[in-house]
Amino acid sequence: MAESTSVFHNKDLGTKQKALAINLDPLIYGSFAEIGAGQDVAAYFFKAGASSGTIAKTMSAYDMTFSDVIYGAPKGRRYVSEARLTAMLEKEYGLLIERLAENRGDSTTFFAFSDTMSALNYHKTNEGHGWMGVRFQLTPGGQFNDVVLHVKLLDNDNVLQQNAVGVLGVNLIYACFYYHTQPDIFLLSLMDNLSRDSLQIDMIRFEGPDFHKVDNRLMSLHLVKYGFSDAALFGPDGKNMQPSEVLYKKNIVVIRGRFRPVINVHMDMLNTGVHQFMQEPGVDKENTVVVAELTLQALKEKGADENADIDEKDFLDRVDILCALGQTVLISNFHEYYKLVAYLSKITKLQMGVVMGFPNLEYIFSEEHYKDLPGGILESFATLFSRKVKLFIYPTLRNGVIYNCLRFNPPSHLVDLYRYLIANNKIEDIHHYKESNLQVNTDKVLQMIKQGTEGWEEFVPAEVASIIKERCLFGYACQPTS
């Protein structure tokens, strides 16, 4: 039954079996609207049998004129977009309620499934991707919920991509009705009968009265944690965003850190680094996105192995602070910087800046990190220092000496390579920094907070100190106000 609270995840349940289970459920009834990759989701329900018990209507408005008449002309003429998907869901669900609620609303949980996809074209010159979503009730006459996701299609064959869309769509509808009480199981079940070589899910959002306890930021974290995506993004308001839609054709500045907590050094590093990046030739200040990146490894305790679990509350604490400071947050599994740059380079061809501390400059010149690459450090540098990427280095204080690019001594056989990068304006010191900040590091501030040492507030932004005190974060001893 649709209202079941069963949380048993049967990974061996086939796609046809899922479709048949929905078809045989007397409560579930709805419509399908699919654009761009065939009607592969609806096809599974037709082929499973008993589809008349589930399908009120299927349609596919491939022609743009037809589509515009039905759903309205999209802004910017983008047909594969979240805005287009939203228009489809609103239209199709509205028609269901308008036409069927009076006759069968007391005994039916209605749903509208929609997708808009760009599958691989005949010449294989595009990248397959698209949006998919379900608007659905869990009780007859109840309020609706939405689940929306973005998917990258990775198969090098149009038919395989269409099939992957069909399987994913069935998994999504099944999860909406049978796994809605357990978001983790919901998420894991989306990849049933699918290979992670076939697709990636890089954005998902749960909305509605039955998902009021779901934190979409955690869902972003889980997408990366479970290997469904290499990265996930959300804005200062905490809402999940699809990375390509936010970063496409943008200048990007990235700062990576543990941010546990954010201290004045982080803000000075970011502000000075962004300021210098803005002076670069070809950078459009009005078309620049600043991103604070948290890697999966950075979310674990220092020294923890790669299999260690992530403290989700601690993750949310850090994110709350970053968002309060107006930051856009990227979660990734890119332990190496060149992998981050490779990912972003697929989204934008414009100038990018990477802001980092001096210890990270030392890190990227350590060849031990590139043993898995056939071309070693040279292969990684070919990506990291691509034509439009530049590193901005914030200095570090050691034993009374300020270390910056001029004081960096790479291994002797890499000296000429380093000089080449400096001469070609690929690495640059950050100037006009606050020297007083160099006396403080995150670990020292965190220890002061945990031990209740007076004066820690002067080392963090005022907004951060307030949040830590109000919510008793990072071991601060107090009674939470909420």
Wavefront OBJ file of the C-alpha trace (Angstrom):
o trace
v 0.000 0.000 0.000
v 1.156 3.542 -0.693
v 0.973 4.564 2.957
v 3.303 1.739 4.036
v 6.112 2.694 6.385
v 8.214 -0.367 5.528
v 11.893 0.518 5.308
v 13.249 -2.809 4.052
v 15.378 -2.163 1.001
v 15.344 -5.141 -1.331
v 18.302 -4.456 -3.639
v 17.412 -7.494 -5.742
v 13.963 -6.210 -6.640
v 13.922 -5.875 -10.435
v 12.752 -2.826 -12.335
v 9.793 -4.718 -13.793
v 8.862 -5.982 -10.322
v 8.872 -2.436 -8.954
v 6.693 -1.204 -11.809
v 4.279 -4.106 -11.322
v 4.059 -3.492 -7.548
v 3.013 0.095 -8.236
v 0.567 -0.979 -10.960
v -1.093 -3.387 -8.526
v -1.388 -0.818 -5.740
v -5.013 0.401 -5.934
v -4.166 3.764 -4.370
v -1.470 4.961 -6.797
v -2.617 6.695 -9.962
v -1.010 9.370 -12.098
v 0.462 10.677 -15.317
v 3.782 10.655 -17.151
v 5.269 13.481 -19.227
v 8.682 12.755 -20.723
v 10.736 14.868 -23.103
v 14.030 14.151 -24.801
v 14.895 10.495 -24.192
v 11.801 8.611 -25.267
v 9.083 7.502 -22.905
v 11.219 4.899 -21.227
v 9.834 5.338 -17.714
v 6.205 4.941 -18.771
v 7.243 2.037 -21.018
v 8.335 -0.004 -17.984
v 4.901 0.383 -16.415
v 3.147 -0.592 -19.663
v 5.351 -3.674 -20.090
v 5.001 -4.777 -16.464
v 1.276 -5.382 -16.893
v -1.829 -4.045 -15.138
v -0.768 -0.517 -16.127
v -4.376 0.651 -16.423
v -4.433 0.675 -12.634
v -1.675 3.280 -12.527
v -1.475 5.332 -15.730
v -3.978 8.099 -16.347
v -1.987 9.588 -19.229
v 1.396 9.553 -20.914
v 2.696 12.210 -23.264
v 5.858 13.569 -24.855
v 5.817 17.049 -26.359
v 9.027 16.816 -28.393
v 8.256 19.715 -30.713
v 9.214 23.018 -29.083
v 6.103 24.804 -30.296
v 3.840 22.108 -28.845
v 5.848 22.133 -25.630
v 5.611 25.913 -25.321
v 1.847 25.864 -25.821
v 1.448 23.231 -23.089
v 3.996 24.396 -20.510
v 4.822 27.962 -21.538
v 7.964 29.268 -23.213
v 11.006 28.699 -20.976
v 13.237 31.582 -19.971
v 16.385 31.593 -22.067
v 14.858 28.902 -24.282
v 16.365 26.146 -22.142
v 14.226 23.031 -22.372
v 16.487 20.820 -20.253
v 16.344 22.763 -17.011
v 14.879 22.660 -13.534
v 12.512 25.486 -14.463
v 11.142 23.406 -17.339
v 10.698 20.374 -15.103
v 8.855 22.464 -12.510
v 6.486 23.787 -15.183
v 5.788 20.226 -16.325
v 5.083 18.954 -12.814
v 2.790 21.872 -12.018
v 0.827 21.471 -15.231
v 0.431 17.695 -15.132
v -0.367 17.457 -11.427
v -2.817 20.336 -11.716
v -4.651 18.548 -14.535
v -4.913 15.362 -12.470
v -6.498 17.173 -9.542
v -8.752 19.249 -11.785
v -10.086 16.319 -13.788
v -10.012 13.368 -11.379
v -10.130 14.592 -7.779
v -13.922 14.844 -7.657
v -14.468 11.321 -9.015
v -11.735 9.386 -7.244
v -9.882 11.783 -4.937
v -11.151 10.015 -1.809
v -9.550 6.707 -2.783
v -6.451 7.756 -4.749
v -2.992 9.117 -4.062
v -2.231 11.044 -7.239
v 1.221 11.539 -8.736
v 2.738 13.292 -11.735
v 6.082 12.095 -13.065
v 8.054 14.307 -15.453
v 11.477 14.376 -17.002
v 13.283 16.534 -19.551
v 16.424 14.897 -20.903
v 19.207 15.546 -23.364
v 20.413 12.090 -24.364
v 23.452 11.488 -26.562
v 22.866 12.813 -30.072
v 23.591 10.949 -33.315
v 27.062 12.476 -33.690
v 27.876 12.038 -29.977
v 28.902 15.681 -29.644
v 26.915 16.446 -26.482
v 26.925 15.283 -22.863
v 23.786 13.480 -21.767
v 22.000 14.910 -18.744
v 18.564 15.931 -17.548
v 16.021 16.656 -14.834
v 13.529 14.249 -13.319
v 10.879 14.671 -10.656
v 7.705 13.395 -9.022
v 4.892 15.373 -7.416
v 2.793 13.017 -5.314
v 0.371 12.504 -2.440
v 0.823 9.930 0.294
v -2.781 10.083 1.486
v -5.955 10.614 -0.580
v -6.811 14.295 -0.654
v -3.527 15.145 1.082
v -0.975 17.813 0.267
v 1.620 17.013 -2.363
v 5.347 16.421 -2.003
v 8.080 16.962 -4.583
v 11.282 15.038 -5.227
v 13.473 16.543 -7.933
v 16.880 15.368 -9.137
v 19.464 16.076 -11.821
v 21.265 13.232 -13.560
v 24.338 12.964 -15.778
v 24.094 10.184 -18.366
v 27.493 8.541 -18.868
v 26.893 5.638 -21.298
v 28.401 6.163 -24.741
v 25.255 4.954 -26.478
v 21.870 6.627 -26.869
v 19.851 3.468 -26.281
v 21.772 2.653 -23.102
v 21.190 6.188 -21.831
v 17.460 5.914 -22.520
v 17.318 2.618 -20.659
v 19.149 4.123 -17.676
v 16.585 6.948 -17.592
v 13.782 4.377 -17.602
v 15.241 2.379 -14.709
v 16.001 5.498 -12.674
v 12.460 6.802 -13.200
v 10.909 3.571 -11.944
v 13.261 3.587 -8.937
v 12.304 7.173 -8.151
v 8.551 6.590 -8.274
v 8.854 3.393 -6.230
v 10.984 5.162 -3.609
v 8.484 8.018 -3.318
v 5.731 5.640 -2.247
v 7.633 2.917 -0.399
v 10.817 4.484 1.033
v 9.620 8.003 1.870
v 10.084 7.481 5.624
v 13.793 6.676 5.276
v 15.671 9.197 3.101
v 18.918 7.192 3.208
v 17.221 4.083 1.861
v 15.311 6.261 -0.601
v 18.613 7.587 -1.923
v 20.383 4.230 -2.090
v 17.450 2.611 -3.887
v 17.699 5.075 -6.782
v 20.696 3.154 -8.099
v 19.020 -0.271 -7.959
v 19.718 -2.186 -11.187
v 21.986 0.627 -12.380
v 25.746 0.944 -12.691
v 27.523 4.006 -11.395
v 29.357 3.963 -14.721
v 25.999 4.661 -16.386
v 24.892 7.769 -14.534
v 25.569 10.224 -11.749
v 23.016 12.009 -9.586
v 24.515 15.362 -8.629
v 21.468 17.118 -7.144
v 18.377 15.975 -5.287
v 15.799 17.933 -3.350
v 12.955 16.779 -1.104
v 10.073 19.161 -0.426
v 6.627 18.859 1.098
v 4.884 18.099 4.399
v 6.035 14.478 4.486
v 9.687 15.524 4.118
v 9.756 18.325 6.693
v 12.429 16.461 8.682
v 14.678 15.878 5.669
v 17.742 18.136 5.544
v 18.623 18.541 1.878
v 22.176 19.524 2.764
v 22.661 16.054 4.236
v 21.222 14.596 1.061
v 23.901 16.500 -0.862
v 26.537 15.046 1.415
v 25.161 11.544 0.915
v 25.213 11.863 -2.873
v 28.982 12.332 -2.672
v 29.484 9.919 0.232
v 27.687 7.083 -1.582
v 29.574 7.763 -4.804
v 26.478 8.873 -6.734
v 28.305 12.066 -7.687
v 31.774 13.585 -7.482
v 30.425 16.830 -6.080
v 27.296 18.551 -4.792
v 26.527 22.231 -4.318
v 24.209 24.385 -2.220
v 23.808 28.101 -1.742
v 23.914 30.494 1.213
v 20.232 29.732 1.833
v 21.101 26.041 2.274
v 19.144 24.973 -0.807
v 20.637 22.318 -3.054
v 21.718 23.531 -6.466
v 22.827 21.786 -9.624
v 26.526 22.689 -10.091
v 26.423 23.200 -13.852
v 23.443 25.539 -13.691
v 25.179 27.739 -11.105
v 28.763 27.624 -12.423
v 28.234 27.394 -16.192
v 30.184 30.115 -18.055
v 31.240 31.729 -14.781
v 34.565 32.891 -13.411
v 35.107 30.732 -10.313
v 37.184 31.279 -7.186
v 37.557 28.277 -4.855
v 38.900 28.114 -1.334
v 39.266 24.708 0.296
v 39.355 24.155 4.023
v 38.129 22.231 7.025
v 36.400 25.368 8.357
v 36.174 23.877 11.849
v 35.471 26.616 12.648
v 35.810 29.480 10.170
v 38.397 31.877 11.631
v 39.664 35.318 10.654
v 42.482 33.772 8.648
v 39.956 32.049 6.373
v 38.080 35.270 5.734
v 41.265 37.272 5.146
v 42.536 34.570 2.791
v 39.265 34.560 0.901
v 38.825 38.324 0.712
v 42.387 39.071 -0.352
v 42.493 36.145 -2.771
v 39.200 37.134 -4.412
v 40.346 40.766 -4.627
v 43.493 39.769 -6.498
v 41.597 37.397 -8.747
v 39.264 40.237 -9.724
v 42.268 42.174 -11.035
v 43.157 39.425 -13.484
v 42.709 40.205 -17.204
v 39.427 38.903 -18.576
v 37.737 38.411 -15.202
v 34.184 39.774 -15.072
v 33.391 40.853 -11.514
v 29.671 40.566 -12.189
v 30.054 37.033 -13.520
v 32.128 35.498 -10.731
v 31.085 32.834 -8.227
v 33.033 32.269 -5.010
v 32.900 28.714 -3.656
v 33.975 27.295 -0.286
v 34.865 23.629 -0.772
v 34.651 20.866 1.809
v 36.129 17.519 0.802
v 34.918 14.256 2.307
v 38.331 13.815 3.916
v 38.136 17.303 5.446
v 34.829 16.346 7.075
v 36.503 13.559 9.053
v 38.625 13.880 12.150
v 42.233 14.749 11.428
v 44.276 11.615 10.866
v 41.204 9.448 10.282
v 41.436 6.818 7.551
v 39.349 7.002 4.398
v 36.784 4.534 5.780
v 36.062 6.594 8.882
v 32.508 7.855 9.221
v 31.467 11.501 8.985
v 29.844 13.262 11.929
v 26.751 14.657 10.242
v 25.948 17.153 12.982
v 29.471 18.504 12.789
v 29.083 18.789 9.016
v 25.847 20.765 9.397
v 27.456 23.010 12.025
v 30.204 23.970 9.608
v 27.760 24.464 6.767
v 25.484 26.650 8.901
v 28.406 28.945 9.625
v 29.553 29.108 5.997
v 26.026 29.844 4.832
v 25.603 32.517 7.525
v 28.684 34.167 6.026
v 27.020 34.137 2.611
v 29.109 31.358 1.124
v 28.200 28.931 -1.646
v 29.376 25.485 -0.492
v 30.739 22.656 -2.614
v 31.091 19.134 -1.179
v 33.464 16.933 -3.150
v 35.535 13.771 -3.116
v 38.408 15.520 -4.918
v 41.265 14.955 -2.517
v 43.747 16.271 -5.094
v 43.457 19.808 -6.431
v 43.930 18.776 -10.055
v 40.763 16.661 -9.837
v 38.812 19.671 -8.586
v 40.121 21.793 -11.451
v 39.328 19.042 -13.982
v 35.741 18.917 -12.708
v 35.237 22.679 -12.828
v 36.887 22.928 -16.251
v 34.102 20.806 -17.699
v 31.576 23.375 -16.506
v 33.286 26.641 -17.397
v 36.001 27.721 -19.826
v 36.480 31.076 -18.095
v 39.263 32.094 -15.720
v 39.441 30.230 -12.410
v 41.322 30.996 -9.223
v 42.272 28.598 -6.434
v 43.059 30.237 -3.099
v 45.224 28.153 -0.769
v 47.621 28.381 2.132
v 51.377 27.895 1.752
v 51.263 24.310 3.170
v 49.011 23.307 0.264
v 51.570 24.638 -2.223
v 54.057 22.268 -0.609
v 51.484 19.495 -0.825
v 50.844 19.805 -4.550
v 54.590 19.669 -5.257
v 54.937 16.372 -3.340
v 55.232 13.653 -5.974
v 54.036 10.910 -3.628
v 50.453 12.093 -4.185
v 50.541 11.232 -7.894
v 51.793 7.652 -7.884
v 48.525 6.439 -9.391
v 48.990 8.635 -12.471
v 51.006 7.233 -15.401
v 52.438 10.690 -16.013
v 53.011 11.426 -12.336
v 53.214 15.025 -11.202
v 53.520 16.312 -14.783
v 50.179 14.751 -15.688
v 48.499 16.347 -12.675
v 50.066 19.733 -13.389
v 48.861 19.618 -16.998
v 45.343 19.735 -15.547
v 45.913 21.870 -12.470
v 47.750 24.613 -14.351
v 45.585 24.609 -17.424
v 45.420 27.748 -19.513
v 42.959 29.668 -17.359
v 43.737 28.496 -13.805
v 45.845 30.404 -11.307
v 46.849 29.679 -7.710
v 46.821 32.428 -5.088
v 49.040 31.555 -2.112
v 48.399 32.850 1.407
v 51.581 32.920 3.556
v 52.324 30.868 6.654
v 54.335 31.811 9.757
v 56.903 29.241 10.936
v 59.418 29.872 13.699
v 59.109 33.588 13.235
v 59.613 33.416 9.451
v 56.868 34.217 6.920
v 56.847 31.591 4.166
v 55.477 32.533 0.756
v 56.194 31.779 -2.916
v 59.616 33.440 -2.725
v 60.620 31.188 0.169
v 59.282 27.984 -1.333
v 61.953 25.431 -2.172
v 60.579 22.547 -4.243
v 62.660 19.397 -4.788
v 65.721 20.260 -6.889
v 64.485 18.441 -10.002
v 61.238 20.463 -9.887
v 62.834 23.895 -9.419
v 62.768 24.732 -13.122
v 59.137 23.629 -13.363
v 58.254 25.891 -10.436
v 60.107 28.822 -11.963
v 58.266 28.260 -15.226
v 54.900 28.434 -13.435
v 55.888 31.615 -11.580
v 57.206 33.238 -14.771
v 53.990 32.401 -16.620
v 51.770 33.914 -13.948
v 50.252 30.596 -12.813
v 51.157 31.042 -9.130
v 51.075 34.282 -7.182
v 51.492 35.395 -3.598
v 48.520 36.995 -1.881
v 49.414 40.563 -0.912
v 47.995 42.983 1.661
v 47.143 40.230 4.120
v 46.805 40.870 7.839
v 50.057 39.713 9.376
v 48.471 39.389 12.807
v 46.325 36.535 11.466
v 49.414 34.413 10.864
v 49.813 33.841 14.599
v 46.593 31.815 14.754
v 45.498 28.489 13.292
v 42.207 26.619 13.294
v 43.329 23.829 15.626
v 44.439 26.348 18.268
v 41.105 28.210 18.107
v 39.135 24.941 18.259
v 41.080 23.882 21.345
v 40.379 27.229 23.016
v 36.648 26.858 22.310
v 36.547 23.326 23.715
v 38.508 24.265 26.838
v 36.521 27.444 27.437
v 39.657 29.592 27.176
v 38.818 33.278 27.254
v 39.521 35.413 24.207
v 38.850 32.908 21.429
v 36.166 35.214 20.046
v 38.775 37.689 18.776
v 40.094 35.071 16.345
v 36.798 34.420 14.535
v 34.325 36.675 12.698
v 31.649 38.160 14.968
v 28.873 36.205 13.193
v 30.754 32.976 13.801
v 31.261 33.666 17.513
v 27.540 34.373 17.917
v 26.507 31.129 16.198
v 28.981 29.059 18.224
v 27.672 30.503 21.493
v 23.990 30.281 20.593
v 24.204 26.667 19.413
v 27.046 25.394 21.627
v 29.065 24.265 18.606
v 32.506 22.627 18.489
v 32.450 21.655 22.157
v 31.602 25.111 23.509
v 30.093 24.643 26.964
v 26.673 26.256 27.219
v 22.948 25.652 27.146
v 21.626 25.858 23.559
v 19.028 28.572 23.011
v 17.189 26.386 20.512
l 1 2 3 4 5 6 7 8 9 10 11 12 13 14 15 16 17 18 19 20 21 22 23 24 25 26 27 28 29 30 31 32 33 34 35 36 37 38 39 40 41 42 43 44 45 46 47 48 49 50 51 52 53 54 55 56 57 58 59 60 61 62 63 64 65 66 67 68 69 70 71 72 73 74 75 76 77 78 79 80 81 82 83 84 85 86 87 88 89 90 91 92 93 94 95 96 97 98 99 100 101 102 103 104 105 106 107 108 109 110 111 112 113 114 115 116 117 118 119 120 121 122 123 124 125 126 127 128 129 130 131 132 133 134 135 136 137 138 139 140 141 142 143 144 145 146 147 148 149 150 151 152 153 154 155 156 157 158 159 160 161 162 163 164 165 166 167 168 169 170 171 172 173 174 175 176 177 178 179 180 181 182 183 184 185 186 187 188 189 190 191 192 193 194 195 196 197 198 199 200 201 202 203 204 205 206 207 208 209 210 211 212 213 214 215 216 217 218 219 220 221 222 223 224 225 226 227 228 229 230 231 232 233 234 235 236 237 238 239 240 241 242 243 244 245 246 247 248 249 250 251 252 253 254 255 256 257 258 259 260 261 262 263 264 265 266 267 268 269 270 271 272 273 274 275 276 277 278 279 280 281 282 283 284 285 286 287 288 289 290 291 292 293 294 295 296 297 298 299 300 301 302 303 304 305 306 307 308 309 310 311 312 313 314 315 316 317 318 319 320 321 322 323 324 325 326 327 328 329 330 331 332 333 334 335 336 337 338 339 340 341 342 343 344 345 346 347 348 349 350 351 352 353 354 355 356 357 358 359 360 361 362 363 364 365 366 367 368 369 370 371 372 373 374 375 376 377 378 379 380 381 382 383 384 385 386 387 388 389 390 391 392 393 394 395 396 397 398 399 400 401 402 403 404 405 406 407 408 409 410 411 412 413 414 415 416 417 418 419 420 421 422 423 424 425 426 427 428 429 430 431 432 433 434 435 436 437 438 439 440 441 442 443 444 445 446 447 448 449 450 451 452 453 454 455 456 457 458 459 460 461 462 463 464 465 466 467 468 469 470 471 472 473 474 475 476 477 478 479 480 481 482
